[in-house]
């Protein structure tokens, strides 16, 4: 993600608008800028020890009211509240959130009371959107963290997930990911052997609104000892994915198999050269495949990474590992750590 964004003229322009020195890595420069801002804010709140507290604290510092919408009635009520005050930007609020893929909107008040925040960040937590609400809140704050004089008059932003993301939207996702699991607050708790149980304890204590999915991925990335996270689902080889040109007979022959569709090796694992290649087939002998095929919720086993082999014969190097596999929705998630 970062290499592509670093080449975006939009991101270079944004970095310049923020007063940052021109560089080949504007994404890193913007992240450093946000980190400095957050550290400066935290001088006023030295006891802020969790991302959950940081979320509310930054909302106050960035002058926005976070409004989490749980029901249709709450959305209509919020719209009436502000329209009755002459805030015409709220007139289409219900329609804006009618789309299944609109998750959050931040509106700038035109006639704020002297005592209230200048912005209102509305987060849709109705139905299935609830699982993304934590990230959506951080996404809205991310926009305000990088608000420049050139965009300060923007009336609102509408974040639609199904459309191709603009460079700025993608950058804001990076910013949101940085602070929703803020490393200085998370790392002191990442001790001992990584496990789903330990990750859940940390999530519950530090950021209970975060989804299990994002918590597993992000905490595995921050864990100090070598670990690989992967998500396995039924999928075809990338070369066999239907692009609209393949024949019906070809698609029938290339039935999906269980593959590691997403993988992430943390820094300690990369130092050891440990990785699992995305879209590799999950070996039928692996506990990951056994949890998938048996319908059980979780299991663990000692294995060797050399079991992993591609259809062209490429095999992962020998390495004894402990694998813990867990069913989450339609996917099987796994934590892989080397055994010395």
Secondary structure, 3 states (H helix, E strand, C coil): CHHHHHCCHHHHHHHHHCCCCCCCCHHHHHHHHHHHHHHHHHCCCCCCCCHHHHHHHHHHHCCEEEEEECCHHHHHHHHHHHHCCCCHHHCCHHHHCCCCCEEEEEEECCCCCCCCCCEEEEEECCHHHHHHHHHHHHHHHHHHHCCCCCCCCCCEEEEECCCCCCHHHHHHHHHHHHHHCCHHHHHHHCCCCCCHHHHHHHHHHHCCCCCHHHHHHHHHHHCCCCCEEEEEEEECCHHHCCCCCCCHHHHHHCCCEEEEEEEEECHHHHHCCCCCCCCCECCCCCHHHHHHHHCCCEEEEEEEHHHCECCCCCECCCCEEEEEEEEECCEEEEEEEECC
